[in-house]
Amino acid sequence: MTIAIKGLHHNAYRCRDSEETRKFYEDFLGLPLAEAFEINTTQTGRQAKVLHSFYEMADGSFLAFFEAPEQPFEFKDQHDFDLHIALEVDMDHLHAMFEKGKAAGIHTRGISNHGFIDSIYFRDPNGYVIELTAKKGEGAMDNSKAHAVLRSWQAGKAA
């Protein structure tokens, strides 16, 4: 099967405050602010007051945020299982960021051994869990049994 989707361009999330968000993603994580623009009118002609900002990763993809103060949104501390953003780093950087997070007083968890990767976790100013993950060895996921595991899960739910 040929996959037509080339890769991730960006994922977009809401943010409470664009400058708070910039401090975390650019100053702490090291992702440069690559673009920001205001949206005053939507494509359908609605008036808006939104800032859309983009933070670039090494592969050319982006994390993006919308600050939309006039549009209601429930910011809450997300649970890892509900929403988290996982970003790949090398093992040395993972350990350095673990220490940097602790030293900066940022809520930092880990290092978690997931078999093929190790991970650490932070919480950004918007309540999102940010996972930094580093591959171990070959770092490959075992896709040979993925469908069987999914079928077993579905069968267990039906029982």
C-alpha positions as MATLAB code, in Angstrom:
seq = 'MTIAIKGLHHNAYRCRDSEETRKFYEDFLGLPLAEAFEINTTQTGRQAKVLHSFYEMADGSFLAFFEAPEQPFEFKDQHDFDLHIALEVDMDHLHAMFEKGKAAGIHTRGISNHGFIDSIYFRDPNGYVIELTAKKGEGAMDNSKAHAVLRSWQAGKAA';
ca = [
       0.000    0.000    0.000;
       1.334    3.422   -0.940;
       0.759    6.142    1.621;
      -0.242    9.375   -0.126;
       0.108   11.599    2.945;
       3.641   13.020    2.926;
       3.920   13.967    6.570;
       2.649   16.274    9.254;
       2.639   19.964    8.355;
       1.241   21.144   11.690;
      -0.998   20.290   14.593;
      -2.909   23.233   16.031;
      -4.110   23.763   19.590;
      -5.705   26.589   21.564;
      -3.558   28.653   23.885;
      -4.408   30.937   26.800;
      -1.726   33.507   26.052;
       0.571   33.596   23.013;
       3.551   35.042   24.887;
       3.310   32.461   27.707;
       3.137   29.790   25.032;
       6.135   31.265   23.182;
       8.230   31.259   26.357;
       7.569   27.543   26.844;
       7.934   26.348   23.244;
      10.718   28.683   22.091;
      12.675   29.580   25.223;
      12.317   26.273   27.109;
      11.888   23.599   24.407;
      13.962   25.413   21.769;
      11.385   25.418   18.946;
      11.760   28.697   17.032;
       8.714   30.850   16.441;
       8.521   30.589   12.646;
       5.302   32.433   11.768;
       2.511   34.380   13.416;
      -0.438   36.160   11.895;
      -3.700   37.708   12.999;
      -7.021   36.476   11.711;
      -9.583   39.280   11.696;
     -12.056   37.816    9.221;
     -12.647   34.124    8.543;
     -13.000   32.677    5.034;
     -16.779   32.697    5.568;
     -16.775   36.417    6.408;
     -17.174   36.162   10.193;
     -15.320   38.730   12.279;
     -12.598   37.232   14.466;
      -9.816   38.297   16.810;
      -7.297   35.448   16.692;
      -3.527   35.088   16.661;
      -2.191   31.968   14.910;
       1.443   31.108   15.732;
       3.728   28.323   14.468;
       6.794   26.710   16.093;
       9.139   24.822   13.778;
      10.622   21.390   14.405;
      13.810   20.027   12.804;
      11.888   18.008   10.200;
      10.103   21.117    8.896;
       6.774   20.381   10.582;
       5.184   22.739   13.105;
       3.241   22.947   16.329;
       0.697   25.741   15.979;
      -1.502   27.609   18.426;
      -4.590   29.789   18.251;
      -5.133   32.496   20.832;
      -8.818   33.383   20.498;
      -9.747   35.370   23.613;
     -13.304   36.053   22.488;
     -14.094   32.395   21.749;
     -14.871   30.214   24.795;
     -12.590   27.262   25.426;
     -12.154   25.132   28.533;
      -8.483   25.039   29.423;
      -7.700   22.245   31.859;
      -4.777   20.069   32.814;
      -5.122   17.279   30.270;
      -4.579   13.657   31.268;
      -1.913   11.849   29.234;
      -4.525    9.416   27.889;
      -6.804   12.241   26.728;
      -4.302   14.445   24.949;
      -0.562   14.700   24.787;
       1.955   15.924   22.254;
       4.960   13.617   21.759;
       8.122   15.084   20.221;
      11.188   13.035   19.270;
      14.663   13.939   20.540;
      17.901   11.999   20.938;
      18.728   10.266   24.219;
      21.308   12.858   25.358;
      18.825   15.686   24.785;
      16.122   13.755   26.643;
      18.334   13.554   29.737;
      19.398   17.205   29.410;
      15.773   18.355   29.124;
      14.812   16.252   32.143;
      17.394   18.149   34.206;
      16.452   21.493   32.609;
      12.780   20.982   33.470;
      13.539   20.118   37.087;
      15.926   23.090   37.415;
      13.347   25.472   35.903;
      10.651   24.319   38.347;
       8.515   22.950   35.509;
       6.373   19.930   36.420;
       8.608   17.132   35.020;
       7.907   13.379   35.045;
       9.924   10.395   33.872;
      12.102    8.899   32.654;
       9.601    6.237   31.524;
      10.790    3.091   29.762;
       8.288    2.125   27.049;
      10.466   -0.656   25.609;
      11.330    0.855   22.231;
      11.508    4.449   23.580;
      12.212    6.375   26.782;
      10.021    9.383   27.575;
       9.806   12.401   29.858;
       6.775   14.607   30.385;
       6.122   18.299   31.029;
       2.958   20.349   31.285;
       2.814   23.446   29.098;
       1.114   26.717   30.177;
      -2.112   25.634   28.453;
      -2.461   22.368   30.388;
      -1.232   20.086   27.585;
       1.134   17.221   28.389;
       4.316   17.467   26.305;
       6.231   14.215   25.938;
       9.825   14.182   24.784;
      10.740   10.726   23.557;
      14.002    9.112   22.478;
      14.294    5.875   20.518;
      16.199    2.971   22.083;
      18.353    0.792   19.835;
      16.611    0.557   16.480;
      13.560    2.238   18.034;
      11.180    0.399   15.742;
       7.574   -0.276   16.612;
       6.526   -3.883   16.122;
       3.816   -3.578   13.474;
       3.758   -7.349   12.890;
       1.240   -7.842   15.669;
      -0.605   -4.488   15.683;
      -3.723   -5.775   13.915;
      -3.914   -8.849   16.162;
      -3.648   -6.709   19.307;
      -6.403   -4.408   18.020;
      -8.689   -7.372   17.182;
      -8.127   -8.840   20.641;
      -8.912   -5.469   22.258;
     -12.145   -5.125   20.285;
     -13.197   -8.690   21.139;
     -12.530   -8.030   24.829;
     -14.724   -4.928   24.785;
     -17.586   -6.885   23.200;
     -17.423   -9.616   25.873;
];
